């Protein structure tokens, strides 16, 4: 593998679309930096395993990305079944399949 090559580029930043200069910003342009395999950790929620009348609980600290994951599940699977989410008293979320 080749070593990373770094070049520093000075750029001017402008506020909105005006030509007024706000400040100087230095960017490092690097060669041969491998792309990450994923952009972020993948969260797994068992939407595909739910049968009618079943549910699962998502704890408060696990809630991030739940709605996005559900939207991605619907889009990628072509699924049309109804998934319902409701916040519980302890700030967790209960997810049901109708």
C-alpha positions as semicolon CSV with decimal commas, in nm:
position;residue;x (nm);y (nm);z (nm)
1;X;0,000;0,000;0,000
2;X;0,125;0,346;-0,082
3;X;0,178;0,588;0,202
4;X;-0,066;0,876;0,237
5;X;0,045;1,195;0,068
6;X;-0,066;1,518;0,234
7;X;-0,101;1,859;0,074
8;X;-0,220;2,170;0,260
9;X;-0,455;2,402;0,075
10;X;-0,557;2,744;0,205
11;X;-0,913;2,843;0,121
12;X;-1,120;3,150;0,193
13;X;-1,465;3,101;0,346
14;X;-1,743;3,340;0,259
15;X;-2,058;3,420;0,454
16;X;-2,369;3,323;0,256
17;X;-2,318;3,399;-0,115
18;X;-2,144;3,733;-0,061
19;X;-1,778;3,791;-0,131
20;X;-1,706;3,900;0,225
21;X;-1,425;3,688;0,366
22;X;-1,494;3,543;0,711
23;X;-1,164;3,364;0,765
24;X;-0,892;3,135;0,632
25;X;-0,939;2,759;0,650
26;X;-0,663;2,503;0,587
27;X;-0,764;2,170;0,434
28;X;-0,535;1,870;0,417
29;X;-0,577;1,681;0,090
30;X;-0,461;1,323;0,137
31;X;-0,396;1,040;-0,110
32;X;-0,442;0,666;-0,052
33;X;-0,666;0,686;0,255
34;X;-0,893;0,377;0,249
35;X;-1,271;0,427;0,249
36;X;-1,449;0,298;0,558
37;X;-1,653;-0,019;0,507
38;X;-1,962;0,146;0,658
39;X;-2,048;0,507;0,725
40;X;-2,169;0,433;1,077
41;X;-2,254;0,137;1,295
42;X;-2,555;-0,056;1,171
43;X;-2,835;-0,091;1,423
44;X;-3,049;-0,400;1,411
45;X;-3,411;-0,394;1,508
46;X;-3,606;-0,717;1,440
47;X;-3,885;-0,568;1,223
48;X;-3,873;-0,866;0,985
49;X;-3,918;-1,121;1,265
50;X;-4,233;-0,967;1,419
51;X;-4,556;-1,160;1,374
52;X;-4,897;-1,002;1,411
53;X;-4,960;-0,909;1,777
54;X;-4,592;-0,935;1,879
55;X;-4,381;-0,647;2,008
56;X;-4,033;-0,559;2,131
57;X;-3,902;-0,289;2,363
58;X;-3,631;-0,039;2,269
59;X;-3,465;0,110;2,577
60;X;-3,410;0,485;2,606
61;X;-3,036;0,462;2,529
62;X;-3,102;0,242;2,222
63;X;-3,364;0,466;2,056
64;X;-3,133;0,660;1,822
65;X;-3,200;0,563;1,464
66;X;-3,518;0,364;1,530
67;X;-3,741;0,565;1,294
68;X;-3,470;0,584;1,030
69;X;-3,415;0,209;1,055
70;X;-3,787;0,145;1,015
71;X;-3,802;0,369;0,707
72;X;-3,499;0,192;0,558
73;X;-3,661;-0,146;0,634
74;X;-3,983;-0,048;0,456
75;X;-3,789;0,088;0,157
76;X;-3,547;-0,203;0,116
77;X;-3,792;-0,486;0,181
78;X;-4,100;-0,351;0,005
79;X;-4,287;-0,448;0,323
80;X;-4,640;-0,318;0,367
81;X;-4,733;-0,453;0,710
82;X;-4,811;-0,200;0,979
83;X;-4,551;-0,132;1,248
84;X;-4,664;0,085;1,541
85;X;-4,431;0,261;1,787
86;X;-4,536;0,418;2,117
87;X;-4,329;0,588;2,387
88;X;-4,361;0,426;2,730
89;X;-4,364;0,597;3,072
90;X;-3,993;0,519;3,125
91;X;-3,901;0,688;2,789
92;X;-3,843;0,352;2,619
93;X;-4,033;0,273;2,300
94;X;-4,254;-0,031;2,243
95;X;-4,277;-0,149;1,879
96;X;-4,569;-0,369;1,763
97;X;-4,671;-0,539;1,444
98;X;-5,041;-0,492;1,384
